[in-house]
Amino acid sequence: MESGVQVPVGKGATRKLYALVATLPHSAAHAAMCTLSTSSTRSLFAKGTAVSPEDVHNAWAAWMTHLGKHNDALVPFARLAPSTRAEDDPFVEAIRRVVTRRRAS
C-alpha cells in the first residue's frame, strides 16, 4: 500500500514512502520507521493520529542512540531549528495515513 508521502533523503532528493518502508535502506529514519520491534516505534503507532513531530524525532533519536551514532540533531526537539523540525513532518503524515487506513479496513 502506498502512503502517498514523499520523504526527504538528502541533497534535495525525495523518495516515495511505501506504507512503512522507505526506498532508502540505510536511512536512520527508515530504520526507526520500519523496526517495529523497538518500543519507541510501536508507541508512535499507539498514539495513532495524535502522533507529533516530536514523537517521531524521539523515536529517531532512540534509534540513533541504539546504533551508537552521532548526529547534530540528537538534541531535545525544542532545541532544533525549525527547518530541522520540519524534516519529521513527512513521517508524521505517513504514520497518520497508515493508522487511518488500518482503522478504515
Sequence and secondary structure as in RCSB ss.txt:
>XXXX:A:sequence
MESGVQVPVGKGATRKLYALVATLPHSAAHAAMCTLSTSSTRSLFAKGTAVSPEDVHNAWAAWMTHLGKHNDALV
PFARLAPSTRAEDDPFVEAIRRVVTRRRAS
>XXXX:A:secstr
    EEEEEETTEEEEEETTEES TT HHHHHHH TTSHHHHHHHHTGGG  HHHHHHHHHHHHHHHT   TT S
 GGGS HHHHGGGHHHHHHHHHHHHHHHH 
